[in-house]
Amino acid sequence: MTIRKLGVKFTLLTVVAVMLLAGCAAGASGKTETKLKGEDAQSESTEPNSSEDTFEEEANPVAGVGLSGVTLTDYEGNELKNVFANKKLTVLNLWGTFCGPCIDEMPELQKLSEEYADKNVQVIGYAVDVEDDTYKEDAKSILEQTGATFDQIMSKGEIKELIGSKFDYVPATLFVDENGKVLSTMIPGGTTYEDLERIVDKLLAES
């Protein structure tokens, strides 16, 4: 059963999943709290007056998955090979055309794509419901409206099996190294440029 068929009825296995559901159900004005997951992603809060870390840790369901040999497909039907080897770090954003918070964060991801273009970092969008032409035009319309020009891939083939099928919610942001390995760091829910910047800087420094 695909995410499109499920709509926004997600399996509520954890409190985090409940929060994510509320964020998507809230529509374009909704915003879920960004939480950082993964053992390689601990850091202090960015709030200057905050006395405690607002980030939580939880296992990334695709941590360690290898994507180096995976062929991706863009919206024009072009096959993309060795995509992750092109950059030191890839920010892989899972989103859906039905998800308000996903649309909300597009400008944040676009800003990251522009600001880090010369820092060996790339951003790739992965709309989990764009499996064929059915929702591709919807996705293109959203990208145009939000000014998002970073690369987009379809949910088909190995990427769907290895990544898309392991998530029953969006948005979620993953980080992939130049060897095609999915790092344990992940962001479930909507995010901001400031959080993305801090996480990316940390991962680059550790690589």
C-alpha positions in Angstrom: 0.0 0.0 0.0 1.5 3.3 -1.0 1.7 6.5 1.0 -0.8 8.2 -1.4 -3.3 5.5 -0.7 -2.8 5.9 3.0 -3.2 9.7 2.7 -2.3 11.3 6.0 -3.3 8.3 8.1 0.0 7.2 9.4 0.8 4.3 11.8 1.1 5.9 15.3 3.9 3.8 16.8 5.6 6.6 18.8 5.0 10.0 20.2 7.2 11.4 17.4 4.9 9.9 14.8 1.9 11.6 16.4 3.7 14.9 16.2 4.5 14.4 12.6 0.9 13.5 11.7 -0.3 16.7 13.4 2.2 18.7 11.4 1.1 17.3 8.0 -2.6 17.5 8.9 -2.1 21.2 9.8 -1.6 22.1 6.2 0.8 24.7 4.7 0.7 26.8 7.8 1.6 23.9 10.1 5.1 23.4 11.3 6.4 20.4 13.2 9.2 20.8 15.8 12.5 19.8 14.3 14.2 16.9 16.2 17.6 15.6 15.3 18.0 11.8 15.3 21.1 9.7 15.2 24.2 9.0 17.3 26.4 11.1 15.0 24.2 14.2 15.4 24.2 15.3 19.0 24.6 19.0 19.5 23.5 21.9 21.7 20.4 23.9 21.1 20.7 26.9 18.8 18.5 29.0 21.2 20.9 31.4 22.9 19.0 31.3 26.2 18.1 27.7 26.2 19.4 25.6 29.0 18.6 22.2 27.6 18.9 20.3 24.3 15.6 20.2 22.4 16.7 17.5 20.1 15.9 13.8 20.6 17.5 10.7 19.4 15.8 7.8 17.8 17.0 5.1 15.4 17.1 6.1 11.7 15.3 3.2 9.9 17.7 3.5 6.9 20.9 4.3 8.7 23.8 2.6 7.0 21.9 1.8 3.8 24.2 1.9 0.7 23.0 3.9 -2.3 26.2 4.2 -4.3 25.0 1.8 -7.0 21.4 3.0 -7.1 20.2 4.5 -10.3 17.8 7.4 -9.8 15.3 8.9 -12.2 14.5 12.6 -12.5 11.2 14.1 -13.6 12.2 14.1 -17.2 12.8 10.4 -17.2 16.6 10.7 -17.2 18.6 8.0 -15.4 21.1 9.4 -12.9 24.0 7.3 -11.8 26.7 7.9 -9.1 24.8 10.9 -7.9 26.1 10.8 -4.4 29.7 10.5 -5.4 29.4 14.0 -7.0 29.4 15.7 -3.6 30.9 15.2 -0.2 27.5 15.4 1.4 23.9 15.0 0.0 20.9 16.3 1.8 18.1 14.0 0.8 14.6 15.4 1.6 11.6 13.1 1.6 8.4 15.0 0.9 4.9 14.6 -0.5 2.6 16.7 -2.6 -0.1 16.1 0.0 2.0 17.4 2.9 1.7 21.0 4.1 4.9 21.0 6.3 6.8 19.6 3.3 5.8 22.6 1.2 6.6 24.9 4.1 10.2 23.9 4.2 11.0 24.1 0.5 12.4 27.6 0.7 14.6 26.6 3.6 16.0 23.7 1.5 16.4 26.0 -1.5 18.4 28.5 0.6 20.7 25.6 1.8 21.1 24.5 -1.8 22.2 27.9 -2.9 24.4 28.8 0.1 26.3 25.5 0.1 26.6 25.1 -3.7 30.3 25.8 -3.4 30.9 23.8 -0.3 30.6 20.4 -1.9 27.0 19.9 -0.7 23.9 19.1 -2.8 20.2 18.9 -2.0 18.0 16.4 -3.6 14.2 16.2 -3.2 12.4 12.9 -3.2 8.6 13.1 -3.4 7.4 9.7 -2.2 4.1 9.9 -4.0 5.6 10.8 -7.4 5.9 7.2 -8.7 4.7 8.0 -12.2 3.2 10.8 -14.1 0.1 10.9 -11.9 1.4 13.4 -9.4 4.4 14.7 -11.2 2.7 17.8 -12.4 1.4 18.5 -8.9 5.0 18.3 -7.7 6.3 20.6 -10.4 3.7 23.1 -9.6 4.6 23.1 -5.9 8.3 23.5 -6.8 7.6 26.4 -9.0 5.4 28.1 -6.4 8.0 27.7 -3.7 11.0 28.6 -5.9 12.7 25.3 -5.3 15.1 24.5 -8.1 17.2 21.8 -6.5 17.2 18.3 -8.1 14.2 16.1 -7.8 13.9 12.3 -8.2 10.9 10.0 -8.6 9.9 7.2 -6.2 10.6 4.2 -8.3 13.0 1.3 -8.5 15.7 0.8 -5.8 15.3 4.1 -4.1 11.7 3.4 -3.4 12.5 -0.1 -2.0 15.5 1.0 0.0 14.3 4.4 1.3 10.7 5.3 0.4 9.1 2.1 1.7 10.7 2.5 5.1 8.9 5.7 6.0 5.2 6.1 6.7 5.5 9.9 7.2 6.9 12.9 5.6 8.8 15.2 5.7 12.0 13.6 6.7 15.5 14.7 5.8 18.4 12.3 5.5 22.1 12.9 4.9 24.2 10.7 2.6 28.0 10.7 2.3 30.1 10.6 -0.9 30.3 6.8 -0.7 26.5 6.6 -0.9 26.1 5.6 2.8 23.0 7.0 4.6 24.2 8.5 7.9 22.4 7.9 11.1 21.7 11.6 11.4 18.1 12.5 10.3 15.5 15.2 10.8 11.9 13.9 11.1 9.4 16.6 10.4 9.7 20.2 9.1 13.0 22.0 9.5 14.6 25.4 9.1 17.6 26.7 7.3 19.3 27.4 10.7 19.0 23.8 11.8 20.1 22.5 8.4 23.1 24.8 8.4 24.2 23.6 11.8 23.8 20.0 11.0 25.5 20.2 7.7 28.4 22.1 9.1 28.8 19.5 11.8 28.7 16.6 9.4 31.2 18.2 7.1 33.6 18.9 9.9 33.4 15.2 11.0 33.9 13.8 7.5 
